[in-house]
Amino acid sequence: MSASNFSPALLSTLGLASILATRDDAPVKALQVKLSPLETRDNVPLVQQYGFSSRPKPGANAVVLFLKGDRSQGVTIATTDQRYVLHLSEGEAALHTDEGDHVYLKRGRKIDVLAGAEVDVTAPQVNIVASTQCHITGPTLVTGNMTVTGDVIGMQNIRAVQDVTDRNLAHGSLATLRDAYNAHT
C-alpha cells in the first residue's frame, strides 16, 4: 500500500523530528523540535512512562504525534539518540546516560551498574544478601558502628587507631592487658 492511499490528515498525524532544545521547568517537559527545514514547533510536550524520566539532549530524535492531524497540537511520544546507543543482546534492557553511566540488565540474570563518579544509596536500612560471597574491591570506609555476627578473618594485618577490647570489656583493652603483662617481666 502506498502513501497515496492514506488521507492527508492521517499522513500528518506522525512526524520524525530533531530536538533543538528542551525545557524541564514545568510539570511536563517540553521540546523545541524541527520536523523539516520549514517546520519547527516550540513547547511540544514530552509524554513519558510513569516512573521513568529523561531529558534528551539537543540533536536527539523524537517521534511526534499530532492529534487529529493538527500540526499545532503535537505531543512527543518517543525519543532516541543514535549518538549514545548501547548494543544489547536480545532480551536485555538498560538505562543509560550520554556519559556512559548505566544500569544494564544482562542475559544470565546479571545486572551491571556503572557510574563514572559515585553511586549513592540512601535508606533507613540497606540489605545485601549474597548466597555464596559478597566481594568488595577497593578501599572501604565504614562510618559508624559495625556489628559482625560471624568471624572476622583478616588476610593481612589488622590495625586499630584506638584500643581493641575483649568480650563485654571483661578484661579491659588490649593495651591494659599488654601493660599488665609487661609489668610481670
Secondary structure as GFF3:
##gff-version 3
##sequence-region A 1 185
A	DSSP	three_ten_helix	3	5	.	.	.	ID=ss1
A	DSSP	alpha_helix	8	11	.	.	.	ID=ss2
A	DSSP	beta_strand	14	23	.	.	.	ID=ss3
A	DSSP	beta_strand	30	36	.	.	.	ID=ss4
A	DSSP	beta_strand	39	45	.	.	.	ID=ss5
A	DSSP	beta_strand	61	66	.	.	.	ID=ss6
A	DSSP	three_ten_helix	67	69	.	.	.	ID=ss7
A	DSSP	beta_strand	74	80	.	.	.	ID=ss8
A	DSSP	beta_strand	93	96	.	.	.	ID=ss9
A	DSSP	beta_strand	102	106	.	.	.	ID=ss10
A	DSSP	beta_strand	110	114	.	.	.	ID=ss11
A	DSSP	three_ten_helix	167	169	.	.	.	ID=ss12
A	DSSP	alpha_helix	174	184	.	.	.	ID=ss13
###
